[in-house]
Amino acid sequence: MDPKHRFGIAIAAALAFAVAASVSAANDGNQRDNGVIAQAQADKGMGKGHADKGGADVKAKKANHHNGKDLLGDKAKTNGRHVIDKKGDYTAAVDVQNGKIAGMKVTHATKGDIPVKKYKTNKKLAQSADIHFAAFVKVQGTYVGTTYIGYSYVDEYGNEEIYWYPYDMILDGDTGAVEYVPAY
C-alpha cells in the first residue's frame, strides 16, 4: 500500500470519528424525552454542600475539634440531656444514661434538628483545656492508646464541629461510627 492510500484512509477514519462524536452529542441533547435531563433539572438547586438544606452528605471545608469530655464535665454523672456547646443558632446537647453518652443531638434555632455524624479514631484530636507540663501529667487523666468517638455536625458555613470523647464514655461505642479521615 502506498503512502497516499494510507493517508486517505486515515483522513476518512478521522472524519468518521468526528461525525460519530457529533451525532452522539446531538443525541445527548435529546435526552429530555427519556427523563435524564428532566431529573437533572429537578435536582438542580438541591443545595449540595449546604448543611442548612438538609443534606446528610455535606462536605465540610474545615474541622473544629472540641474536647467533649471537658465540655460535659460533671454533668456526665447525671442522666438526661445536657447542653455542651452553643455556636450561633446551633445548640449541641448530649444524652447521658448511667454515666455514659448515649448520643448527641444538634438543633438549629429556626431549622430544627441538624444531622449528626459519628466518627471513631485512635488519634487524640482535641486537647484538654488544662495545660500540663510533661513531668507533672497525672497518669489517671491521660488516655493512652485508646479509641475516641466523635459526634459532628456541619454548620451553614461549611465548618464541621466535632466533639471527641474517650471510647469508655460512650454507651454504644462503635455502633454507627465511621473511621475519621481528616481531609483538611
C-alpha positions in Angstrom: 0.0 0.0 0.0 1.4 3.4 -1.0 1.7 6.3 1.5 -1.0 8.3 -0.4 -3.5 5.5 0.0 -2.8 5.1 3.8 -3.1 8.9 4.3 -6.5 8.9 2.5 -7.7 6.0 4.8 -6.5 7.9 7.9 -8.4 11.0 6.8 -11.6 9.1 6.2 -11.3 7.4 9.6 -10.8 10.7 11.3 -13.9 12.2 9.6 -15.9 9.1 10.5 -15.0 9.5 14.2 -15.8 13.3 14.1 -19.2 12.6 12.6 -19.9 9.8 15.1 -19.0 12.2 18.0 -21.2 15.0 16.8 -24.2 12.6 16.3 -23.6 11.3 19.8 -23.5 14.8 21.2 -26.7 15.7 19.4 -28.4 12.6 20.8 -27.3 13.6 24.3 -29.1 16.9 23.8 -32.3 15.0 23.1 -32.3 13.0 26.4 -35.2 15.1 27.7 -37.6 12.5 26.3 -36.3 9.7 28.5 -36.1 11.8 31.7 -32.4 12.1 32.2 -32.3 15.9 31.8 -35.6 16.3 33.5 -34.3 14.6 36.6 -31.2 16.7 36.5 -33.4 19.8 36.3 -35.5 18.5 39.2 -32.3 18.0 41.3 -31.0 21.5 40.4 -30.8 23.7 43.5 -30.9 20.8 46.0 -28.3 22.7 48.0 -25.4 20.3 47.8 -22.7 21.4 50.1 -25.1 23.3 52.4 -26.0 21.8 55.8 -29.0 24.0 56.1 -30.6 22.4 53.1 -30.9 19.1 54.9 -28.2 17.1 53.1 -26.5 14.5 55.3 -23.6 14.1 52.9 -22.4 17.7 53.3 -18.7 18.2 52.6 -17.0 20.3 55.3 -14.5 22.9 54.5 -12.8 23.0 57.9 -13.0 20.9 61.1 -13.1 22.3 64.6 -12.2 19.7 67.2 -13.5 20.0 70.7 -12.8 18.0 73.9 -16.3 16.8 74.6 -15.2 15.2 77.9 -14.1 18.6 79.3 -17.3 20.3 77.9 -19.5 17.8 79.6 -17.6 17.8 82.9 -19.5 16.7 86.0 -22.8 16.6 84.1 -21.8 13.1 83.0 -22.8 11.8 86.4 -26.5 12.8 85.9 -28.9 11.3 83.5 -30.7 13.4 80.9 -29.9 15.7 78.0 -27.1 18.3 78.7 -26.2 21.2 76.5 -22.5 21.2 76.0 -22.0 23.9 73.4 -23.7 26.8 71.6 -22.4 28.2 68.3 -24.6 30.9 66.9 -28.0 29.4 66.2 -26.7 25.8 66.8 -27.1 24.1 70.1 -25.2 20.8 70.8 -26.6 18.5 73.5 -25.6 15.0 74.6 -27.9 12.4 76.1 -26.4 10.8 79.2 -27.6 7.4 80.6 -26.0 5.8 83.6 -22.8 7.9 83.3 -22.3 7.1 79.6 -23.1 9.2 76.5 -26.0 7.6 74.5 -25.9 10.1 71.7 -25.8 13.7 70.6 -28.5 16.0 69.2 -27.9 19.3 67.4 -30.7 21.8 66.8 -30.8 25.0 64.9 -32.9 27.8 66.3 -35.0 28.1 63.1 -34.4 25.0 61.1 -34.8 22.3 63.7 -32.7 19.2 64.0 -29.4 19.0 62.2 -27.8 15.7 61.0 -25.1 14.3 63.3 -22.3 12.0 62.2 -20.4 9.6 64.4 -16.7 9.1 64.0 -14.0 6.9 65.6 -10.3 7.2 65.6 -7.2 6.2 67.6 -5.7 9.7 67.4 -6.3 12.3 70.1 -7.6 15.3 68.0 -9.0 17.5 70.8 -6.7 18.7 73.5 -7.7 19.2 77.1 -8.2 22.7 78.3 -5.7 22.2 81.1 -2.1 22.8 80.3 0.2 20.1 81.8 4.0 20.0 81.9 5.4 16.7 80.9 6.8 15.9 84.4 3.5 16.7 86.1 1.0 14.9 83.9 -1.3 12.7 86.0 -1.4 9.2 84.6 -5.0 8.6 85.6 -6.2 11.6 83.5 -4.3 10.5 80.4 -5.8 8.2 77.8 -3.0 6.3 76.0 -3.7 4.0 73.1 -7.4 4.4 73.3 -10.2 4.9 70.7 -12.0 8.2 70.6 -15.6 8.6 69.4 -16.6 11.9 67.9 -20.0 13.4 67.1 -20.1 16.1 64.4 -22.3 18.4 62.5 -21.7 20.9 59.7 -22.9 24.5 60.0 -24.2 26.7 57.2 -20.6 28.0 56.6 -19.2 24.5 56.0 -17.4 24.3 59.3 -17.6 20.8 60.9 -17.8 20.9 64.7 -16.5 17.6 66.1 -16.9 16.7 69.8 -14.5 13.9 70.9 -14.9 11.5 73.8 -12.9 8.6 75.0 -14.4 5.3 74.0 -15.2 4.2 77.6 -17.5 7.2 78.0 -19.8 6.1 75.1 -22.7 3.8 75.7 -22.8 2.1 72.3 -19.2 2.5 71.2 -18.6 1.6 67.6 -22.3 1.4 66.6 -22.8 3.6 63.6 -19.3 5.1 63.8 -17.2 5.5 60.7 -13.4 5.9 60.6 -12.4 9.5 60.8 -10.0 10.5 58.0 -9.1 14.2 58.1 -9.4 15.8 54.6 -8.0 19.2 55.6 
